[in-house]
Amino acid sequence: MTKIDNPRSFRGIASVRADATDPNAVLAEINKAFGEFKDTNDANLKQRDAVADEKLGRINASMTDLEAKLKELAASTAAGSVGAGGSNDPAKAEYAGAFNRWFRKGRDEQALGDLAVKASLATDSDPDGGYVVTPEMDTAIDRVLGTVSVVRGLSRVVSVGTDEFKKLINQGGAGSGWVSEKASRPGTDSPALSEIVINAHEIYANPAATQKLLDDAFINIEQWLADEVSTEFAEQEGAAFVTGNGVGKPRGILGYTTVANSSYAWGKVGFTVSGAAAAFAATDPADALIDLYYALKSGHRNNATWLTSDAVMGSIRKFKDGDGTYLWAAPSGADMPATILGKPVATDDNMPALGANAFPVAFGDFNRAYLVLDRVGTRVLRDPYTNKPYVHFYTTKRVGGGIQNFEAIKLLKCST
């Protein structure tokens, strides 16, 4: 029997501390863990061993934690400048001052509506349900949200002033042909156009703070609200952008009719199969990902990204191509993602687990495939009465989402 090391020992590889701040150190640990993972998996492929399976599970979990830490450090860097700076517009600066006093003390409430109109932040002096946040605070929320909401971070985000966004998509079909100098030029087919309509829906968060905290002059209000709201918004958005049905919420990438890629038609999402009824095929499981890779047109593969859950990623890390090379590769730099077949991979636990008829993996150019719609104007309603001694900030925003290019995304279905 092949000798397997103690599953609790990773050749001295230790978990990176929760307060680690050096991305390069985390990256080094990922590469060490993956080296151990490959050695253990290669030995286990020759002769199955329960101890080796346990060890692989432990290393897999360690690598997932390390990748999450690396992403956290990258997100902290990206959000580091949130709330910095201010507006050069005197009207917006006046509104920001009044908003800050209202946010902390509940003052200047009567003037805020008129100041919002003056600063071109609203068209109605009667806000009916709160006051629009300052531009700096809105930017802070969006920046933090963009680092924690996976699909939002991958997709195209459009800000609009209405609750509906319409877009005409050219599906091709314009005819052409070669002709000689004096030959006739008969009419050709006109291009086929399809209309995409995406509606914005209301999303909310209700963070709370004590009045003592708000009285602290040193608290960065923009940063505090962005941190509090982004977590709530991200949880709601994350689920909707993946599985939402479009009723009162965005329509997610799995919320459309699916069809075998060989029968693909506009308005539906094409899929390839895993090779087994509820999992990957027992033999050559990597073929399923290779098939999915080439199901996407080359023009969309250039900027494509894999999307799956951490649990499914644990299975994919074991896959090899026909030459024995692992499909999954560790990040090539501290600010780079892991890759599969050379394309970046993002993990989102809103994606389904392996199971009968599930769609656990998506592959596509999300920037071209999926559109996130933000209606301009996040609103806050200050509530110091409902839950004393806490002051609640009922924060709402209108957000929509939907596929805008059905050719730019493909799914993997658990099926034979």
N, C-alpha and C positions, 0 to 999 in steps of 0.2 A: 504494500500500500504506500502511496506517496505520503511522505511525512509533511504534516502541516504544522506551522508554528502555533503557539498559543493564540487563540482568537482574540484574547484581550490585549495582545501586544502588537503594535503596529511598527515594529522596529524603532521604537522610541518616538514615534510621531505623537505629539501631544496636541490637544485641542488649543486653538488660539484663544487667549483670554478675551472675555466679553468687552474689555476696555481697550483692546489692541487698536492702535491707530496707524500702524504701518502697513499699507496695502501690499507692499512687496514681501513682507514677512508672511502675510496670509497666502499670497500667491505661491511662495516657496513651499508652504505646508500642503497646498492643493497638489502640487506636482509630486511631492514626496508620497502623499497618500495615493495618488493615481499609480505611481510606480509600484507600490505595494499591492494595490488592487489588481493590476495586470498580472503580476507574478503569481498571486494567489489564484486568480481566475484561470490562468493558463494551466497551473498544476491541477486544479479542480476539473478542468475539461478532460484531462487524461484519465482521471479516476475520481468519480464523484465521492464526496466526503462531507458528512453532516457538519463536522467541525469547520471545514473550509467555507461551507455555506453561511455559517454563523459569522465567521470572520469577514466574509464579503459584505454581509449586511451591516456590520459595525463600521467598516471602512466607508461603505456607501453613505451611511448616515453622517459620518464625519465629513466627507467631501461635500455633502449637501449643506451642512452647517458652515463650512468654510466658504463655499460659494456665496451663501447668504450674507456672511460677514463682509466679503469683498464688495458685494453690491451695496451693503449698508454704508461702507466707507465711501464708495463712489457717490451715493445719494447725498451723504453729508457734505461732500465737497461741492456737489452741484447746487445744493440748497444753502450753501454758506453765506451767500450774499443776499438772501431773502430779506426783504424789509429795508435794505440799505437805500440811502438816497432819498430824494423827495421830489416834488413837482416844482417846475419852474413857472407854472401858471399861477398867478396870484389868486385867482378865483378858486382853483383846486387847493391851493395852500390854505386859504381861509376856511374852506370846507373841511380839510383835514384837521385843522386846529379845533373847529367846533365838534367834529366827529369824535376826536380823541377825548374832549371834555365830556361829551355825552356817554362815550363808552365807559369811562372811568367813574363818572359821578352822576350820569343821567341829566346833565345840564345841557342848555342850548337846544333842547328838543324842538321848540317851536320854530327856530331859525333854520334847522337842518334841511327841511324840504325846499325852501326858497334858495338856500345856498347850493343845493344839488342842481337845481335848474340853472342857476347862474354859472356853475362850473361845467355845465353840459354833461353832467353825470346822470341826469334824469329829465324827463319831459313833463313831469307832473309834480306839483308841490305838495300833493297829498299822497304820500308813499303807500298808505294802506297796507300795513304789515311790516313795518320796519324801514330802515334807511339803507341806501346803497353804500357799500363800503368804499373806502378811499381807493384810488387807483393803485397805490403802493400795496395796500392790504390785499386787493384782488390779485395782483401779480404774485404776491407772496403765497397765497392759497394755490394758485395755478402752478407755480414752480414746485412747491412741495408735493402737490398732488401728482405732477408729472413724473416724480421720482419713485412713487410708491404704487401707482395704478399701472399695472403691466401693459395692458392693451392700449391704454391712453398713451403711454410712453412710446409705443411702437407705431401708432396710427397718426393719420393726419388730423389736426385739430383746427377747426374753423370757428371764429367768433362772429356771431351775427346779432342783429338787433331785433329779430322777430322770433317767433316760436316755430317757424317752418323754414326748411332749406330745400330748394329744388335745384336739380342739376341735370342737364341733358348729356347723355353718354353716347358717343358715336361708336356703334358696333361694326363699323366698316360697311362694305357692300357697294361702295362707289365703283362703278365699272370703268374699265379702260381697255385699251388695245393698241396694237401696232398697225400702222397704216403706211401705205406708200405716199409719195408726194401728191399725186392727183386722185387718190382714192377717196371715196365718200366717207364721211364721218357720221355714222348713225348714232342715235341717242344711246346713252349708257345708263345703267341703274343708278339711282340716288342712294346716298348712304342711309343706313338704318339708324334711327335715334331712339333711345329709351330714356324715360324720365325717372330719376331717382328722387324720392321725397323722404326727408328725414325730419321728424318732429322732436322738439325739445320737451322734456318732462321734468317735473320738479323733484329735486333731491334735497335732503335736509340733514343738518346736524344740530345738536343742542348741547354744546359744551357749557360747563359751569365753572365759575371761579368765585372765591370769597371776595368780599369787598376789600378786605385787608390786602389781598394780592393786587387788586386793581388800584389801590391807593399807592402802591409802591411805584415811585416815579421812575425806577430803573427798569421796570419790566417793558420789554419790547412787545407792544400790543400786536403789531403785524405778525411777528414771529409766533407769538403765543396762539393767536387765532388760527394761523396757517397750520401749525402743528396739530392743534386739537381737531380742526375741521377736516384736514386732509385724511386722517385715519378713518373717520366715519364715512366720508365721501368715497374713499378708495375701496372700502369694503362693499359699499352699495354698487359703485360703478363696476368693480372687478367682476362681480357676479353677473351684472346686467350685460356688460360688454361681451361676455362669453355665452351665457345661456338665456338672456332676456328675450321675451316673446314680443316686445314692442307695444304691449298694452300697459300704459301708465309708466313705462320704463323704456330704455333703449332696447333695440333689437340686436342680440348678440350674434357672434359668428356661427354659433350652433343653433340659432333660432330660425334658420331658413330651411326650405326643402332641400334635401340632399339626394344625389343621384350618382350612380356609378360613373366614373370619369369618362368611360367610353361612350356614355349617353349624355354627356354634359350639354346643358342648354342655358342660355342667359337667364338670370333670375334664380338659378339653383346653384348649389355648391357641389362640385365634383369630389368624389372620394375614391381612394384605392383601398385594398383590404390588407389586413394583418397576416392572413394565412391560417388563422385558427379562430374557432368560434368565439372565444372570450379572452384571447391573449395573443401574443406573438407566436408564430410557428415554432415548433420544437426544433426543427432543422432549418438552418440558414435564416434566422429571424431578421437579419440585417437586410434581406432582400425587400422586406416591406417598406423600409425607409428609403431604400434606393429607388423603388418604384414610385413612391410618393414624391421624391425629389424630382424625378424626370416627368412626373405628371404635370408639373408646373412649366409653362412655357419659358424658354430661355430668357426672354426679355424681363420676366418677372423674377427669375431666379437670381439675377444679379444682386438685388437688394433684399433677398428673402431671409426670413427668420423662422426658426422652429419654435413652436409653442406647445408645452406639455406640462404636466404636474411633476412635482419632485418624486413622487412614488414611481411614476412611469419612467422618469429619468434614471432611477435606480436600476431598472431592467435594461434600458438602452445602453448604459455604460458598458455592459458586457458584450455588446455586439461587435463582430468583426466583419470586414469585407472578404472577398474571395482570396485576397493575398495575405490574410491574417492580420491586417491592420485594424486597430480599434477605430470605430466610427467617431466616437466621442473623443475630443481633445481638450486638454486643460487650457485655460486662458493663456494667451501668449504674452500678456502684459497686465499690469495691475489695473488698468482701466479698460481692459478688453474682456468680452464674454467668452465662455466656453463655446466650442463649436461642434457641430455634427456635419460630416462631409464638407467641412470648410465653411459652413454657414453658422452664424450666431444662433445660440439657443437661449430662450427665455422660459422661465418656469412660472406657472400660475396655478395654484391649487384649486382654482375654480374649474380647470379643465378636468374632464372625467377620468376616473381610474379605469384600468383594464376591465372589461366586462362585455357580456353579450350585446352586440349592436351598439356599443359605445364608440365615441369618437375621441380617443385619448390624445391624438397628436394633430396639430395643424401646421401647415407650412405655406408661407406666402410672403409677398411684399405688402406688409400691413399698411404702409404709408399710402399705397395706391388702392389697397383692398377695402380698408375700413375707415370710416369718417366719424370723428367725434365732434359733436355740435355743442358749443358753449354759447348760451344766450348771455350777452353782455349784461353785467349788473348783478353781483352777489348782494343779497340783502340780509340785514341783521335786525332782529327784534330783541330789545333789551328787556329782560323779565326779572326784576329783583324781588318779586312777591311770591311766586309759586313755591319756592323751596328755600326759604330763609335758613341760614345766613348766606346761601349761595345766590349769585346773580347768573342767570342763564342767558345765553346768547343764541336764540333760535335763528340759525343761519340757513338760507335757502338759495338755491341756484337752479337754473333750468339747463338740463343736459340731455342731449340726444345721441344716438349712435346707430350706425347701420352699415351694411356692406354697400360700397359704391362701385366696385369693380369685381364682378364675380369670377373673372378669369385670373385674378391675382392671388387667389387663395385656394388651397386644396386640403382635404381632410383625410385622415387614416381611420378606417372603420374596423372594429374587431369583427371579422367575418372571414369565411373561407372563400 
